[in-house]
Amino acid sequence: MQNRKVKSCVLFISCFLAVLGLNAQAQQGIIKGTVKDAATSADIVGASIGIVGTTHGTISDDKGAFLLTGIPAGQYVLQVSYVGYSTIRVENVVVKEGAETILDINLEEAGEMMDEVVVTTTRRRGTDIALLAEQKKASLVIQRIGAQELSRIGASDAANAVAKMSGISKEEGGTQVYIRGMGDRYNTTSFNGLPLPSNDPKLKNIALDLFSTDVIEFVAVDKLYNSKMFGDFGGGNIDIYSKEYSGEGMFEVSVSSTLNTNALSHSQAFMQLQNGDRWGFSEYTLPQNPLSGFNFSNSANPVSRSPYPASVRLLGGKSVNLGSEGRLNLFATASFGNGYEYREGVNNDVSAQGARIRWSEQNRFGYKTNTTGLFNAKYLINSEHKLSYNFLFVNSSDQWNDNYNGYFRDITEGTTGLRRLGSYAQNRVFVNQLLGTHQLTDRMDVDWGVSANRVAYIMPDRIENVLRYVDGQGYRIAEFADSDNNRFNQRLDENEYAVNLNGSYKIGNTEAPKGVIRLGYQGRIKKREFESIQFNFEHTSQGRAVIVDPNNLDALYNQESFANGYFNITGFAGESPQLYSGDQQIHAGYVSLEYDLTDRLTSVVGVRYENIRQYVDWVTQFFPEGGNNTLTRNPILPSLNLKYELNEKQNLRLGASKTYTLPQFKERAPFVFDDGTVSEQGNPFLYPSDNYNLDLKWELFPSSSELITVAAFGKYIQNPINEINIAATANDISWVNIGDVGTAIGVEMEVKKDVIKWNNDRNLFSAGLNVAYMNTDQEINTEKVRRETRFDIRPTHSRSNFAGASDLLINADLTFTKRWQNERNVMGTLAYSYFSDKIYSLGNEEKGNLVDRGVGTLDFIIRSKVSRRIGVDLLLRNILDPEYRRIQENASGHVPVLTYKKGRFFSLGVSYQL
């Protein structure tokens, strides 16, 4: 309301001064109006409006309105343009002395995809200007990164996208995302507002790198809780919004290739095992009679592959009118991409006194694929009723061949050895969503959504072998434990169903309501089945005496050797796997009131009730007869959000809430999970944490494309859950409520600035910066853990930071953009990111914490349109190629336990639009 009053006053004063001749020369007038989407009548934010042949120009505001003042009387041609829309010229625009010329301008979709923004009504929301406009006027705190910025900074997937936002970092070498120092368990992930299942048995959230930017319109991160969100919230919720289309029709094809310098340096011998498919699809199943003979079909011999990847993407869209008011928008995209990586460095393990447990050189040959398909159908019944259907399919694979050469205690005493771990993992994600929005009356709106999602994860044949070098002879099989040489198989199937039903009712004047009451129901049902089985190769003295070639292990592992008694094959319980299943149901109701307390102060007060039931049963090596447990909770979760408009360009926001953090299925099942490097087991005594959240944020919007924000936050966590080594013979890792209290406090700053513009804004130099400084702390209470569980922990320290949380995060970028009249353009961006030291895992038995040293990375991105149809992209990633370094902070001195460099990445892509 205040914004409307200010704008009305400005317009009135401008007109008044124009009439009196105090603000303009004689014979001047005004051109004003609105810019809308021709198909949907939606306001277009940030459209460029200029008078041809003059320096007069402006852009449309968050209502699609524009105003040009001080125009000499005469006849003009007005040019209106917006990225993704056809540029139009309005002829014979007459300006009269002291009068207003009012124009209502409708833009048509250009029917093509452009690099910096995708063509669609929703897609328009992916531009920087549109997202900033939404952020400015929203009653709740929102932070988004859209298609335009994703293109500019060269983000290839959702994980890289959110890692460029303030206060967020990504786990190196993994898929976890940390929001304000809070890891996977404290965060949630959704797609178009509906929850997503996890694709990894170890994690709560789906891997964000599964979502390529081909399917993303924008990514929203909610760091402040509100009652419309599920209460399992600590760090934030990441919501991925998919692309849509509206236009006469378009089709685009693009090809690209990303080369890694490390992989190229081993192009003549890029060695990988044969247990994975190069396209990322596998149908491997367990062999028949795996214990009574050698019936495994996959070879253990590495083969050389050519590390030259290629990617291809197809996308298209079409809109058709249905009746006098209806319109059907269709959009689809399909892509396949792959990539090769190589790294080498040390991989060590030492005692608290520095004695060597493992002291080796590691090299890894990695290969990844991603196949993605998205289909969207949006039916605009009329201006009051809309339906949409989304289908997403993602198939990803990750294949690696790790070789560790060096010393292994108890295995290679007096000599050296080789440990090889080769694996292949495949994820398939199916997402089905049906959503609707309905304006029932001028006061009442309803929106709803239902989803049915499925995840299928398999690791069909992980192969592990340990060899011992014998001087003058060669390698022999080493066997300190029966499990040193094995083949491992695991699978996860998860089905999740979700329902959202939300209604709103406006209070007061329907054109300018005093407030809005919202209430709704949300349900989430998740079912998981997980099983794993490991086949151990127990070698006889005859088998251990054989000299083997590490690159020809098939010469030993075959049916003939098995029949000759060189080895036996055993399992945990014969051919029966270890398994657990989970069933989680959450039913929630909420109500909230958004109310304008004054013309400047808006409050959103909400409360949410949830009914939670989590059931887990299992059959494991600890409980071969099986077991189960059930966790139930009924939390009531209040939330408060306040927004105070300091003036037309500044907001001050405050948020406070209570939430919780649930343990995951795997964490509560006493099930040993071995990923080849560490062994983890669940804790059936684990219970939820309670979180108390407080935020304060100041926002300044100097212009429609600029932003300055400063935010402070604090989190108080009761009974935090953490991962820690338990004092067991195998030195396994488990999860415990590690203490009574954990805290996180921090400050975030973000700046987006147009440094200089010229040539009617066709040339632009802009800069962006976000910085976050955080401090996390938690107590480690050994007595609490012993009292509440069957575990005995022996931590080195009584307090620590949160694992994975860096104190300092920095992202900065500089961008130059140049546009020509004939739709050609070029954009170059230099992007820098830095994270400071962070704890990888907590120390125990007097061993120091494992700490990942801070790293800075630099990327350079060039995107260009050489013609209306052809685009060319060049990306140079990881230009500095820093060393990633993990150390063990022992009291006697810091010891490097992991070092490697990723190499530089060079990507070239070409696109063609029909």
TATAFEN-V921330 format. One record per backbone hydrogen bond with DSSP energy under -0.5 kcal/mol. CO is the residue of the C=O (numbers start at 1). NH is the residue of the N-H. E is the energy in kcal/mol with one decimal. If there is no record, write none. Layout:
# TATAFEN-V921330
CO_NH_E / CO_NH_E
This chain:
# TATAFEN-V921330
1_5_-2.3 / 2_6_-2.7 / 3_7_-2.7 / 4_8_-2.5 / 5_9_-2.4 / 6_10_-2.6 / 7_11_-2.6 / 8_12_-2.5 / 9_13_-2.9 / 10_14_-2.5 / 11_15_-2.4 / 12_16_-2.8 / 13_17_-2.9 / 14_18_-2.2 / 15_19_-2.4 / 16_20_-2.1 / 17_21_-1.2 / 17_22_-1.8 / 17_23_-1.1 / 27_73_-3.1 / 28_98_-2.9 / 29_71_-2.3 / 30_101_-3.1 / 31_68_-3.2 / 32_103_-2.4 / 33_66_-2.2 / 34_105_-2.8 / 35_44_-2.3 / 36_107_-2.7 / 37_41_-2.7 / 42_37_-2.6 / 43_45_-0.6 / 44_47_-0.5 / 47_60_-1.8 / 48_81_-2.3 / 49_58_-2.6 / 50_52_-0.6 / 50_79_-3.2 / 51_54_-1.9 / 56_51_-2.1 / 58_49_-2.9 / 60_46_-1.6 / 61_64_-2.2 / 64_35_-2.2 / 65_61_-2.7 / 66_33_-1.7 / 68_31_-2.5 / 70_72_-0.6 / 71_29_-3.2 / 74_95_-3.3 / 76_93_-2.9 / 77_52_-2.5 / 78_90_-3.6 / 79_50_-2.4 / 80_88_-2.4 / 81_48_-2.8 / 82_85_-2.6 / 84_110_-2.5 / 88_80_-2.6 / 89_91_-0.8 / 90_78_-2.5 / 92_94_-0.8 / 93_76_-2.6 / 93_95_-0.5 / 94_96_-0.5 / 95_74_-2.1 / 96_99_-2.0 / 99_30_-2.4 / 100_102_-0.6 / 101_32_-2.6 / 103_34_-1.5 / 103_105_-0.6 / 105_36_-2.8 / 107_38_-2.8 / 108_86_-2.5 / 117_114_-1.2 / 118_120_-0.8 / 119_246_-0.6 / 120_124_-2.1 / 121_125_-0.5 / 122_125_-1.6 / 123_126_-2.5 / 124_127_-1.7 / 126_148_-1.9 / 126_149_-0.5 / 127_131_-2.3 / 128_132_-2.3 / 129_133_-2.2 / 130_134_-2.1 / 131_135_-2.3 / 132_136_-2.3 / 133_137_-1.8 / 134_138_-1.5 / 143_221_-3.1 / 145_219_-2.6 / 146_150_-2.7 / 147_151_-2.1 / 148_152_-1.9 / 149_153_-2.5 / 150_154_-0.7 / 150_155_-1.7 / 156_213_-1.6 / 157_161_-1.8 / 158_162_-2.4 / 159_163_-1.6 / 161_164_-1.4 / 162_165_-1.9 / 165_168_-1.5 / 167_180_-3.4 / 169_178_-3.2 / 171_174_-1.4 / 175_208_-0.5 / 176_171_-3.0 / 177_179_-0.5 / 178_169_-2.3 / 178_180_-0.6 / 179_182_-1.6 / 182_179_-2.3 / 183_186_-1.7 / 184_187_-1.5 / 186_234_-2.6 / 186_235_-2.1 / 186_236_-0.6 / 188_238_-2.8 / 189_196_-1.8 / 190_240_-2.6 / 191_194_-1.4 / 194_191_-3.1 / 200_203_-1.5 / 207_210_-1.5 / 208_158_-1.0 / 208_211_-1.7 / 210_212_-1.0 / 211_158_-2.0 / 212_215_-1.8 / 213_216_-0.6 / 215_243_-1.3 / 217_147_-1.8 / 218_241_-2.6 / 219_145_-2.2 / 220_222_-0.5 / 220_239_-3.2 / 221_143_-0.6 / 221_223_-0.8 / 222_237_-2.0 / 226_229_-2.1 / 231_233_-2.2 / 231_660_-2.3 / 236_188_-1.7 / 237_222_-2.6 / 237_239_-0.6 / 238_190_-2.8 / 238_240_-0.5 / 239_220_-3.0 / 239_241_-0.6 / 240_192_-2.4 / 240_242_-0.5 / 241_217_-3.3 / 241_218_-1.2 / 247_319_-1.0 / 250_317_-2.1 / 251_914_-2.6 / 252_315_-2.2 / 253_912_-2.9 / 254_313_-2.5 / 255_910_-2.8 / 256_311_-2.9 / 257_259_-0.5 / 257_908_-2.0 / 259_906_-2.6 / 260_264_-2.5 / 261_265_-1.7 / 263_266_-1.3 / 264_267_-1.7 / 266_269_-1.4 / 269_271_-1.2 / 270_305_-2.3 / 272_303_-3.3 / 277_280_-1.2 / 287_290_-0.6 / 289_293_-0.6 / 293_295_-1.2 / 299_274_-0.6 / 303_272_-2.7 / 305_270_-0.6 / 305_307_-0.6 / 306_308_-1.6 / 307_309_-0.6 / 311_256_-2.1 / 312_336_-2.4 / 313_254_-2.3 / 314_334_-2.8 / 315_252_-2.9 / 316_332_-2.5 / 317_250_-2.2 / 318_330_-2.7 / 320_328_-3.1 / 321_323_-0.5 / 322_326_-1.4 / 326_322_-2.4 / 327_329_-0.5 / 327_380_-3.3 / 328_320_-2.2 / 329_378_-2.8 / 330_318_-2.0 / 331_376_-3.0 / 332_316_-2.5 / 333_374_-2.6 / 334_314_-3.1 / 335_372_-2.2 / 336_312_-2.5 / 337_370_-2.4 / 339_368_-2.3 / 341_366_-3.1 / 343_364_-2.6 / 344_901_-0.5 / 345_362_-3.7 / 346_899_-1.7 / 347_360_-1.0 / 349_357_-2.9 / 349_358_-2.3 / 351_354_-1.4 / 352_892_-0.5 / 355_351_-2.3 / 357_409_-2.7 / 358_349_-3.0 / 359_407_-2.5 / 360_347_-2.4 / 361_405_-2.8 / 362_345_-2.1 / 363_403_-2.3 / 364_343_-1.6 / 364_366_-0.6 / 365_401_-1.8 / 366_341_-2.2 / 367_399_-3.1 / 368_339_-1.9 / 369_397_-1.8 / 370_337_-2.0 / 371_395_-3.0 / 372_335_-2.5 / 373_393_-2.9 / 374_333_-2.2 / 375_391_-2.6 / 376_331_-2.3 / 377_379_-0.5 / 377_389_-2.7 / 378_329_-3.0 / 378_380_-0.7 / 379_381_-1.1 / 379_387_-2.5 / 380_327_-1.5 / 384_439_-2.5 / 385_381_-1.2 / 385_382_-1.6 / 386_437_-2.3 / 387_379_-3.1 / 388_435_-2.8 / 389_377_-2.3 / 390_433_-2.4 / 391_375_-2.6 / 392_431_-2.6 / 393_373_-2.7 / 394_429_-2.8 / 395_371_-3.1 / 396_427_-3.0 / 397_369_-1.9 / 398_425_-2.2 / 399_367_-2.7 / 400_423_-2.4 / 401_365_-1.8 / 402_421_-2.4 / 403_363_-2.0 / 403_405_-0.6 / 404_406_-0.5 / 404_419_-2.5 / 405_361_-2.8 / 406_417_-2.5 / 407_359_-2.5 / 408_411_-2.0 / 408_412_-2.7 / 412_415_-2.4 / 416_469_-2.7 / 417_406_-2.3 / 418_467_-3.3 / 419_404_-2.9 / 420_465_-2.2 / 421_402_-2.8 / 422_463_-3.0 / 423_400_-2.1 / 425_398_-2.4 / 426_458_-2.4 / 427_396_-2.4 / 428_456_-2.6 / 429_394_-2.1 / 430_454_-2.5 / 431_392_-2.3 / 432_452_-2.0 / 433_390_-2.2 / 434_450_-2.3 / 435_388_-2.5 / 436_448_-2.4 / 437_386_-2.5 / 438_440_-0.9 / 438_446_-2.7 / 443_506_-2.0 / 444_440_-1.4 / 444_441_-1.8 / 445_504_-2.6 / 446_438_-2.9 / 447_502_-3.0 / 448_436_-2.4 / 449_500_-2.9 / 450_434_-2.4 / 451_498_-1.9 / 452_432_-1.1 / 453_496_-2.3 / 454_430_-2.9 / 455_494_-2.4 / 456_428_-2.2 / 457_492_-2.7 / 458_426_-2.6 / 459_490_-1.7 / 462_488_-2.4 / 463_422_-2.7 / 464_486_-1.8 / 465_420_-2.7 / 466_478_-2.7 / 467_418_-2.1 / 468_476_-2.4 / 469_471_-0.5 / 470_473_-2.3 / 470_474_-2.5 / 474_470_-3.4 / 475_548_-3.0 / 476_468_-3.4 / 481_484_-1.8 / 482_485_-0.5 / 484_486_-0.5 / 485_537_-3.0 / 486_464_-2.5 / 487_535_-3.4 / 488_462_-2.8 / 489_533_-2.8 / 490_459_-2.9 / 491_531_-2.0 / 492_457_-2.9 / 493_529_-2.6 / 494_455_-2.6 / 495_527_-2.7 / 496_453_-2.9 / 497_525_-2.9 / 498_451_-2.1 / 499_523_-2.3 / 500_449_-2.4 / 501_521_-2.2 / 502_447_-2.6 / 503_519_-2.0 / 504_445_-1.9 / 505_517_-2.8 / 507_514_-2.3 / 507_515_-1.3 / 514_596_-3.0 / 515_507_-3.3 / 516_594_-3.1 / 517_505_-2.3 / 518_592_-3.0 / 519_503_-2.7 / 520_590_-2.1 / 521_501_-2.3 / 522_588_-2.8 / 523_499_-2.2 / 524_586_-2.4 / 525_497_-2.7 / 526_584_-2.8 / 527_495_-2.5 / 528_582_-2.3 / 529_493_-2.5 / 530_580_-2.2 / 531_491_-2.3 / 532_578_-2.6 / 533_489_-2.6 / 534_536_-0.7 / 535_487_-2.0 / 536_538_-0.8 / 536_570_-2.2 / 537_539_-0.7 / 538_568_-2.8 / 540_544_-2.4 / 541_545_-0.8 / 543_546_-1.0 / 546_477_-0.5 / 546_548_-0.5 / 548_475_-0.7 / 548_550_-0.6 / 549_552_-2.6 / 552_555_-1.4 / 553_556_-1.5 / 553_557_-2.7 / 556_558_-1.4 / 558_562_-1.9 / 559_563_-2.5 / 560_564_-1.7 / 561_566_-2.5 / 562_565_-1.4 / 566_540_-1.9 / 568_538_-2.4 / 570_536_-2.4 / 571_574_-0.7 / 573_576_-1.7 / 576_573_-0.7 / 578_532_-2.5 / 579_619_-2.7 / 580_530_-2.4 / 581_617_-2.1 / 582_528_-2.5 / 583_615_-2.8 / 584_526_-3.0 / 585_613_-2.1 / 586_524_-2.3 / 587_611_-2.8 / 588_522_-2.4 / 589_609_-2.7 / 590_520_-1.9 / 591_607_-2.2 / 592_518_-2.8 / 593_595_-0.6 / 593_605_-2.3 / 594_516_-2.9 / 595_597_-1.1 / 595_603_-2.8 / 599_2_-0.7 / 600_602_-0.5 / 600_645_-2.2 / 601_597_-1.5 / 601_598_-1.7 / 602_643_-2.9 / 603_595_-2.8 / 604_641_-2.2 / 605_593_-2.7 / 606_639_-2.4 / 607_591_-1.9 / 608_637_-3.2 / 609_589_-2.1 / 610_612_-0.6 / 611_587_-2.0 / 612_633_-1.7 / 613_585_-2.6 / 614_631_-3.0 / 615_583_-2.5 / 616_629_-2.2 / 617_581_-2.2 / 618_627_-1.7 / 619_579_-2.4 / 623_620_-1.2 / 623_626_-1.9 / 627_618_-2.6 / 629_616_-2.3 / 631_614_-3.0 / 633_612_-2.9 / 635_610_-2.0 / 636_638_-0.6 / 637_608_-1.5 / 638_658_-1.7 / 639_606_-2.5 / 640_656_-2.5 / 641_604_-2.8 / 642_654_-2.2 / 643_602_-3.1 / 644_646_-1.0 / 644_652_-2.4 / 647_650_-0.7 / 649_701_-2.7 / 650_646_-1.0 / 650_647_-1.3 / 651_699_-2.9 / 652_644_-3.2 / 653_697_-2.6 / 654_642_-3.1 / 655_695_-2.8 / 656_640_-2.7 / 657_693_-2.6 / 659_691_-2.8 / 660_233_-1.1 / 661_689_-2.0 / 664_668_-1.0 / 665_668_-1.3 / 665_669_-0.8 / 667_683_-3.9 / 668_670_-0.5 / 669_671_-2.8 / 669_682_-1.1 / 671_673_-0.6 / 671_682_-0.6 / 672_674_-0.6 / 673_675_-0.6 / 673_680_-2.9 / 678_675_-1.7 / 679_733_-2.5 / 680_673_-3.9 / 683_686_-1.8 / 689_661_-2.2 / 690_718_-3.0 / 691_659_-2.8 / 692_716_-2.5 / 693_657_-2.0 / 694_714_-2.5 / 695_655_-2.4 / 696_712_-3.0 / 697_653_-3.5 / 698_710_-2.1 / 699_651_-2.0 / 700_702_-0.6 / 700_708_-2.4 / 703_706_-1.2 / 707_752_-3.1 / 708_700_-2.5 / 709_750_-2.2 / 710_698_-2.8 / 711_748_-3.0 / 712_696_-2.6 / 713_746_-2.0 / 714_694_-2.3 / 715_717_-0.5 / 715_744_-2.0 / 716_692_-2.2 / 716_718_-0.5 / 717_742_-2.1 / 718_690_-1.5 / 720_738_-1.5 / 720_739_-0.6 / 722_736_-2.3 / 724_734_-2.4 / 726_728_-2.0 / 728_731_-1.2 / 732_726_-2.7 / 733_681_-2.5 / 734_724_-2.5 / 736_722_-2.5 / 736_738_-1.3 / 738_781_-3.0 / 740_719_-2.0 / 741_779_-1.7 / 742_717_-3.4 / 743_777_-2.6 / 744_715_-2.5 / 745_775_-2.9 / 746_713_-2.3 / 747_773_-2.8 / 748_711_-2.9 / 749_771_-2.6 / 750_709_-2.7 / 751_769_-2.6 / 752_707_-2.2 / 753_755_-1.0 / 753_767_-2.8 / 756_765_-2.5 / 758_763_-2.1 / 759_762_-1.7 / 762_819_-1.7 / 763_758_-1.9 / 764_817_-3.0 / 765_755_-1.4 / 765_756_-1.8 / 766_815_-2.9 / 767_753_-2.8 / 768_813_-2.5 / 769_751_-3.2 / 770_811_-2.4 / 771_749_-2.8 / 772_809_-2.4 / 773_747_-2.5 / 775_745_-2.3 / 777_743_-3.1 / 778_800_-1.9 / 779_781_-0.6 / 780_782_-0.9 / 781_785_-1.9 / 782_786_-2.4 / 783_787_-2.2 / 784_788_-2.1 / 785_789_-1.7 / 792_727_-2.9 / 794_845_-2.9 / 798_780_-3.0 / 800_778_-2.0 / 802_805_-1.6 / 804_806_-0.6 / 807_774_-3.0 / 808_836_-2.0 / 809_772_-2.4 / 810_834_-2.5 / 811_770_-2.7 / 812_832_-3.3 / 813_768_-2.7 / 814_830_-2.6 / 815_766_-2.7 / 816_828_-2.5 / 817_764_-2.7 / 818_826_-2.3 / 820_823_-1.0 / 824_820_-3.1 / 825_865_-2.8 / 826_818_-2.5 / 827_863_-2.8 / 828_816_-2.5 / 829_831_-0.5 / 829_861_-2.8 / 830_814_-2.1 / 831_859_-3.0 / 832_812_-2.7 / 833_857_-2.8 / 834_810_-2.5 / 835_855_-1.7 / 837_807_-0.8 / 838_852_-3.0 / 839_804_-3.1 / 841_850_-2.4 / 843_796_-1.7 / 844_847_-2.3 / 849_851_-0.6 / 849_889_-2.5 / 850_840_-3.5 / 850_841_-1.4 / 851_853_-0.6 / 851_887_-2.6 / 852_838_-2.0 / 855_835_-1.9 / 857_833_-2.3 / 858_879_-2.9 / 859_831_-2.5 / 860_876_-3.1 / 861_829_-2.9 / 862_874_-2.9 / 863_827_-2.9 / 864_866_-0.6 / 864_872_-2.0 / 865_825_-1.4 / 869_913_-2.2 / 870_866_-1.2 / 870_867_-1.4 / 871_911_-2.5 / 872_864_-1.9 / 873_909_-2.4 / 874_862_-3.0 / 875_877_-0.5 / 875_907_-2.8 / 876_860_-2.8 / 877_905_-1.9 / 878_881_-0.6 / 882_884_-0.5 / 882_902_-0.5 / 884_900_-1.7 / 885_853_-3.1 / 886_897_-2.8 / 886_898_-1.6 / 887_851_-2.8 / 887_889_-0.6 / 888_890_-2.0 / 888_895_-2.0 / 890_893_-1.2 / 893_890_-0.8 / 895_888_-2.9 / 897_348_-2.5 / 898_886_-3.1 / 900_884_-3.1 / 904_261_-2.7 / 905_877_-2.8 / 906_259_-3.2 / 907_875_-2.6 / 908_257_-1.7 / 909_873_-2.7 / 910_255_-2.5 / 911_871_-2.1 / 912_253_-2.2
